[in-house]
């Protein structure tokens, strides 16, 4: 690239700026530009923060020498695609590794201002974004965040020191940590981790929400004082309480109310005809009765009065396992000689009431939904082998249940991605999925369960199995 001189009779021309690609190909021709490899230096930080799954795909965006991506492949077992627009950027030993380990390491020459046609679980982008011209930052970020589900960034926040090698500055967008944080959030990123190192900003981000992101937005559907009053009123009825039982080998079915429940009616009928106990939660009780299926037990945890319809009509022999926080009218509506109270716990408003009541009580740990209480409750009662139907924790064609239940239509919608699949969820569904992950770890050695269908809960179990 040459500069135009002065032509007699005309105004002097300006210096022609080299293209970004030409600028960096010139920079990579200088050995001193290769001395430091930012990606290589922070590969261990990526490992500690991201805890990547061995064998997963990763894109090293703006890979430079390639030493960083090479380290991710060699040390952590990732399948890495090195991406850069400079044809001469890679170190010689990295080029040799491309030929030696083609299944683990590959190179794609590509301009990040253009969309990528590859996708990966992880992205690795170190000391790249500060090199992007300001008017192209949004485009490059969009392309990176579209190509990788989650991305580790290291971004320099100071002027460059090697621009003199090419006669032009190399850091074109020099901003601080907070500016980059706001920019990433502007692009819909959830900041999983960040660190302000003054000269550099580190981020681990994703535009894909996890259920944990929505837990803070949920609200308890019944005031604390009302829940306490329910417990006192129900305990005054003198009903028996659920107590721990010896472990038994009987397999049981649990019917939750998700849309996939209807897909397995034939399977449920067959198991019931063979004598397998059938346990329902909430509206699945009526769904079963409408199909001539007699529940062995039903479980309710919600404190609101409208749940009264979930214990009617009565079924002879069915045990009504009702949370002590349930509305007293719900408890009174169930047949007293078939009803048992159980207490959500351990350390909550219910415990405050129980400590002042005589007798021994056995609180049931669990989460915010009836299914997340049903599993620990049934395990306390001695059951440990479960066939679960209709536990989707996601929408299907905008339907949240296999039957009409208007009370669950008012929450905001979100999307959750697991195992490469994206699920549309209400906030309570997203929270349930997150809590399930926690509870699953606590009871993994205590229960055996098969969750039928292709909903979010089943996908979480599948993804967990693939990662272990």
C-alpha positions, 0 to 999 in steps of 0.5 A, a space after each residue: 500500500 502506498 501513499 499518494 504524493 503531491 501532484 502539481 496543480 492539485 491539493 495534496 491527497 490524504 494518506 490512504 488507510 490500509 484495510 483492516 485485513 492488510 494492516 494485520 497481515 503486515 503486523 503478523 509479519 513482524 516476529 515481535 507481534 507474536 511474542 505475547 498471546 493473550 489467549 494463551 495467557 488466559 486459557 486457565 482463567 477460561 477453564 476455571 470460570 467456564 468449566 468447559 465440558 470435554 469434547 464440546 465445540 469452541 470457536 476462538 474468535 480472532 485467534 491470532 497466533 492460535 496458541 490460545 485455541 490450541 491450549 483449549 484443545 490440548 489441555 481441556 479436550 475441546 474441539 476448537 475452530 480457530 477463526 481470523 481474517 489474517 491468512 498469516 496469523 498462525 504460529 508454525 507449530 499451531 499450523 502443524 497441530 492442524 494437520 496432526 489433530 484435525 478432529 480437535 483443531 481447525 482453522 477458518 479464515 473469516 472476517 468477523 464483520 460477516 456472519 459465521 456459518 459455524 456454531 459452537 457451545 463455547 466462544 473464546 474471544 481474547 484481545 479482539 474487540 478493542 481492535 474493532 472500529 467503533 462503527 463495527 463493534 455492534 456487528 461483530 458482537 452480534 456475529 460472535 454471540 449468534 455463533 456461540 452459546 456462551 462466550 469468554 471475552 478478554 478486552 483491552 481497555 488501554 491504547 496499544 503499544 505495537 501500532 508503530 509496526 504498521 504505522 497505524 493504531 491497532 486499538 480502535 475502540 478503547 473503553 473501560 469495563 463498565 462500557 463493555 458490560 453495558 454494551 454486552 447487556 445491550 446485546 441481550 447478554 446475561 453476565 455470568 462472570 466479570 472482572 475489571 482488571 483496569 487494563 483489561 476487562 474479562 467477561 463470561 456471557 451468554 444470551 441464553 438464559 438459565 432458569 436461575 435468571 428468573 428465580 428473583 422475579 417470582 413472587 409467593 402467591 400467598 402472604 406469609 400470615 395467611 399461610 401461617 393461619 392456614 397451618 393453624 386452622 388445618 392442624 386444629 382439625 386433628 388429621 393424621 400427618 405424613 411420617 417417614 416409612 421404610 423404603 419399599 420396592 414398589 414402582 409408582 406413577 406420578 401424573 403432573 399436568 404438562 401438555 405431554 401428559 395426554 401423549 402417554 394415556 395408553 401407557 398410563 392405562 396399561 401400567 394402571 391395569 397391571 396394578 401400578 399405583 397412580 399418584 396425581 398432583 393438582 389438576 391431574 387428579 381430575 384429568 385421570 378421573 375424566 378418563 376412568 383412571 382411579 388415583 391411589 393418592 393425590 398431592 396438593 401444595 398450593 395455599 389458594 382456595 381454588 384448589 378445592 376442585 382438585 379434591 372433588 369428586 371423592 375417590 374411595 381408597 385414594 389418599 389425599 396428601 395435602 400440604 398444611 399450608 393449603 386453604 382450610 376449605 380445600 382440606 375440609 372438602 377432602 374426605 377426613 378419613 382419607 386425608 393426611 397433612 404434610 409440612 413444607 420445610 424445613 426453615 420457613 414460616 411453617 416451621 415457625 408455627 409448628 415449633 409451638 404445636 405439640 407432637 413431632 412433625 416431619 417437614 418435607 424439603 423441596 422447591 416452589 412447585 408441587 412436583 418439587 415437593 411430591 418427590 421428597 414427600 413420596 421418598 419420605 413415605 418409602 417410595 423410590 422408583 417413579 414413572 413421571 408423566 406430564 412433567 414438562 416445565 415448558 409450553 407446547 404451542 402456548 399450552 401450559 397444561 394438558 387441561 384448562 387451568 387459567 391460573 397459570 396464564 398470567 406470568 411472563 414468558 421466557 426461553 430456556 436453552 438446554 442441550 441445543 433445544 430452546 423451550 418457551 417457559 413461564 417464569 414459574 416453569 423456568 424456576 422449577 427447572 432450576 430448582 429441579 437441578 438442585 434437588 436432583 443432586 440432593 436425591 440422586 442417590 435416593 430415587 430412580 425416576 423416568 421422566 417421559 416426554 420431550 419437555 424441559 425436565 426430560 431434556 435437563 436429565 438427558 443433558 446431565 447424563 451426557 455430561 457425566 
